[in-house]
Amino acid sequence: MDVAYVNPFIQSTINTFKTMIDLDVKPGKPALSREGEHTYDVSGIIGLSGKAQGSIALSFPKSMALKIVSKMLEQQVKVIGPELTDGIGELTNIVAGSAKAELSPIVKDTLSISLPNVVVGKNHSVTRPSGLPGIVVPFSSSIGDFAVEIALKTG
């Protein structure tokens, strides 16, 4: 996968976290994603279609997901429920939408994003559509670590 398709998601993640919750996040070294290698507690997933097809997933440990949504809502969220899933879905939507704006000129075509889905479950793994290469980008912050996984095919 061309770095030109990964960088918009990295930059969008950095900008969204800074803007939405005043949190500095630092990307680690991107790596090829292997099925089942990473496990999470809460994941926001959005599909991409058009000239580029695939998905993006933001995945968090439960404790970090609760902290993020608490910061977004400016009130304490202590349990996994609609507030948490809506917040993670909205955060994923903003990251994908911002990256889409940067990707559209690169793919020279309309790029569409789906509505976000949020998966909750201890130690779940995010699988990508068959045949799509995946890149996982670890992120660190003062409130915890998380990952962004990009699976994208162009052309």
N, C-alpha and C positions, 0 to 999 in steps of 0.2 A: 504494500500500500504506500502510495506517494505521501511524503511528509506534508505536502501542500493540502492534503485532505485531513490530516491529524491536527495540525497547528491551530486551525480555527476553533476546534473543540477545546484545546488546551487554553487558548487565550480567552475564550468565552467563559470557561469555568473560573478562571482567575478573576475576570471582570465581574461576573455575576455574584460570586461570593463576597467580593469587596463591596459592591454596590448594595446588594440585598441585605447582608448581615454584618457588614463592616469586619469581614474576616479575611486575613491574608492567607492564601493557600499557595503552597509551593509544589510544582510538579516534579516528580522524580523521573527516572529514565524510562521512556516507553519501551515495551517489550512485546513480543508476540504472545498472544493469549492462547493458552492451552485449555481445552474443555475441562471443567471441574477443578482447575488448579486453584482458583480463588473462591472463597466462600464468604457470604455476607448475611446480614440480618434484614436489611431493607434496601431495595433497589428500585429506582425509577427508570423506566425503559420507554424509549420513543423510537418508532420506526421511521425510516427515511425512504422516499420513493421518488422516481423521476429518472434523470440521467445517472444519478448515483442511488444505489439501493443498499439498505442495511439497517443498522440500528445503533443507538447510543444508549449506554446504561451508566447511571451514577449509582454506586453501591457503597453502603455505609454499615458500620457496626450499629447496633440498636442505640447505644448510649450517645453516639455522635449524632445520629438522626434526630433523637429527641432534643439535643442541644441546639441543633441547627434550626429546627422548627420553632423552638422556644424563642430563639433570637429573632426569627422572622416575624412571629406574632407578638413579640414583646410581652410574653406571658409564659409562665411555666407549663410545659407539656410533659406529663409524667408517664403516660401510657400510650401504647400503640392503639390508635383509633383513627377516626375520620380526620381529625386535625393533622395528625402526623402524615397520613397517606396523601391528603390534599396538599400539604406543604411540600413534601418531597416531589410530588407530581408537578407542582407549579415550578419548583426550582429546576427540575429536569427540562420542563417546557421552555423556560427562559434560556437555559444553556443551549438547547438545541436550536431555538429560534435565532439566537444571536449568531451561532455558528453557521446556520443556514444562510444568513445574510452575507457572510463572507464567502461561503462555498458557491453560491449561485453563479457569480461571474466565472469561477474556475471551471465549473462543469458546463457552462454556457447553455444552460437550459433551466427550466423550472424545476425546483427541488421542493418536494412537499414533505411535511412532517405529520405524523399521526398524533392522536391524543395520547397523553402519557398513561402508562400502566404502572402500578406500584405493586411490587411483590414483597411480601413480608413473611419471614420464616427463618428460624435459626439455622445458620450454616447452609443456606441455599446457594446454588451457583447459577450464574447467568450463562445460558447457552445461546449461541448465535445461529442464524440460519445456515444450513449446510452449504459448504463451498465458499463461504465468505471469510476472508482473512480478518483476524481480529487483533487489535492492538490494545493493550491495557496500560494506562498511565496512572501510576500511584501518585497520590497527593498527600501532603502532610500539612498540619495546621496546629495552632495552639490548643485546639479542643479535640484533636484526634486525626486519624488517617482515614482515607477513603480511596476509591478508585473510579476512574472513568474508563469504560471499555467502548471502543469504537470498532464496529464491524461494517465495512463498506466495500462495495464493488462499484466501479464506474464503467461507463461505456455501454 
